[in-house]
């Protein structure tokens, strides 16, 4: 492949992804045609098929992109916390944040999930992507809780499923009744108590504010106890 084409491919792919998300949110996943996506992105069908084999493959690329962006945003917020801010309440507040553009994604992913429920092969593929996201959530949650001197008393993957259910179920109600239940309200109210009930203090740590424990830094220097943002995510 010519080098110029190779350099253009990331830009073309990004434009198609952006156009697809906007078009899916506006018209629906099934109603949207490849021609509509290409027209909005300003590319031809040839450019589309050189990047994606189908609308399903395009959606899964959007899923992975959205997952990575959500994980990165939360990791950066958590990594900016001071030692005194490592409380379950503060962590819950950060996890409860809902970006303004989340509504479009919620519309698209909900429709695709219904499509997957009806189609076993699509469900199998979507489940693989869901599993990768849960693994990242479980890994990051374990690390963040360790910073706070706590550890899960339940299976991390199961707890990640519960967090996702709380998030998605809460958003479904919030987008129907935004005045009654602003996005993120359920997480802000119930996530900290849920974390408290599903974790325990790691031996050798002390209890801090809000029932959250803090590590004994006498045996661990700051460089070791503070991991990078890529490792800190709920």
N, C-alpha and C positions, 0 to 999 in steps of 0.2 A: 504493500500500500504506500502511495506517495507520502512523504513526510508532511506536506501541507495538509493532507486529508487527516492524518493522525493528529495534528495539532488542533484541527477544527472539531474533531469528534466530541471532546468534552463539552464545548460550547453548544454544539448541536443537540447533544443529549440533554443538557441542562435546560435548553429552550423547550424541547419536547416535553420534558417532565413538568415544567412550569405550566405550559399550555394545557397539558393533560389534566392536571389538578384543577385548574380553573374551569375547564370544559366539563369535566366529570361533575364538579360541584354545581355547575349551572344547569346541565341537562340530564345528569344521571349517568352512571357507568354504562348501562346497556344502551341507552338512547344515543350516546355520543358515538360518532363515527370517526374513523381514522382520518378522513378528509377534513373534518372539523378541527381536529388536533393539529394537523399539518398547516391548515390555513392560519390558525391562531399563532402558531410558532413561526410561520414564514418559511416553511420547508416543504419539500416534495415528499410523496409517498416513498420514493427511493431512499431518501434520507431517513425516513421513519423505519423502514424495514432493514436498514443497515445497522440499526441500534436495537430494535425490538421486533420479536417475531409475532407478537399478538398484543391485544389490549390487556390480557391477564399478566403477561410478562411486564408490561409497562406499569401496571398497578403495583406489582411486587417490587419493582425498582423504587416507586414512590414510597411504599411501605418501609423499605430499608432506609431510604433517605430521611424520612420523617422520624424513624426510630433513632437514627444516628444523631439527628439534630436535637431531638428532645433529650437524649442522654447527655449530649455535650453541654446544652444550656444548663441543665440541672447540676452537672458535675462542676461547671465553672462557678455556679452560685455557692455550692457547698464548699468548694475549695477556698472561697474567699472568706469563710467564717473564721472568727477568732476562736481560741480555745474556750473562752467563756460562753460563746454562742452555741456550743455543741450541746443543745438540749433537744429532747424529743419534740417539744413544741415548735422550736425554730426549724428543725428538719422537716416537720410536717407542713409548716407554712411554705417552705420552699417547694416541697413536692406538690402542694396544692395549686401552685401558680398555673394559670391557663392563658396561653398566648392569644391575642386577638384573632389570629388567622386559624385557630384550631377548629373553628366551626366548619370551615370548608372541608378540612381533612375528616372531621367526624362524619359529615354527610357521605363522603366517598367511601370511607372504610366500612361504614355500617351497611351500605348497599352491597359492597363486595363480600362482606361476611355472610349476608343472606344468600348471595349467589353461591358461596362456598358450602353453605349448609345444604343447598339443593343438589350440589354436584360433588360426589365423593372424591374425585381426582383433584379438583380445585381445593377441597377441604384439606386433603393430604399435603398439598404444596403449601398452602397458607399456614398450616400447623407447624411446618418446618421453620418458617420465618418467625412465627409467634414464639417458638421455642428458643430461637437465638436471642430474641429480645428479652424473654424471661430470664435466660441465663445471665445476660448482662445486668439486668435489674437485681437478680439474686446475688451476684458477685459484688456489685457495688454496694448494695445494702449491707452485706456482711462486713465489708471494709469500713463503711461509715459508722455502723454500730460499734465496731471495735474501737474506733477513735473515741467514741463516747463511753467506752468501758462496758459495753453490753453485748450480748449475743442472743441470737434467736433460739427459742425453745421449740420451734416447729420447723418443718422442712422448708428450706429457702425457696425452692421452686413453687411449692404450694402457696407460700406467703406472697410470692410475686404474682401468682394468679389472682389472689384476693385483692392485691393493690390495683391490678388492671381492672378487675370487676368493679371495684369502688369508683375508679376513675371513669370508666365508660358508662356505668349505670348512672353516676351522678351527672355526667354531661348530658345524657339523654333527657333527664328531667329538667336540667338547667336550660337547655335550648328550647324546651316546650314552655317552661315558666321562668324566664330569665329574671323577672322582677321578684318572684317568690323565692327562687333559689339561684343566686348568681353562680356562675361556674367556679368550681373549687370549694364551694361551701361545705359539702359533706366531708371532704378530706380535711379541711381546716378544723372541723368540729370533732371528727372521730378518729383521725389517723394517729394522733399522739397517744390517746388512750389505748388504741389498738396495738401500737408499738410497745407501750408499757406492759400490756397484758401478754404479749407474745415474745418478750425478751426477759433476760435476767442479767444481773450484774456479773461481770467477769471477776472471779476471785482476785483480790489484790488491788481493787479499784475503790474509789470513794464515791459517795452519792452527792450529786450536785443539785442545782435548781431543777424544778419541774420533775423530780424523780429520775433525772438522767444522770448517769454516772460519768465520771471523767477519769481517764487513764492516769496511773501513777507515773509521772514523767521523770521520777528520780532514777529510773533504770533505762530510760529511753530518751534519746535526744530528739530535738524538734525536727531534725531532718528525717529521722526514721518514722516519727509518729505522724507527720503530715505528708500524705501521699499526694500524687498529682491529681489534677481535676479529672483525668481520664479514668481514674479508679474510684471516684467519689460520686455515686449516683444512687438515688432511690427510684 
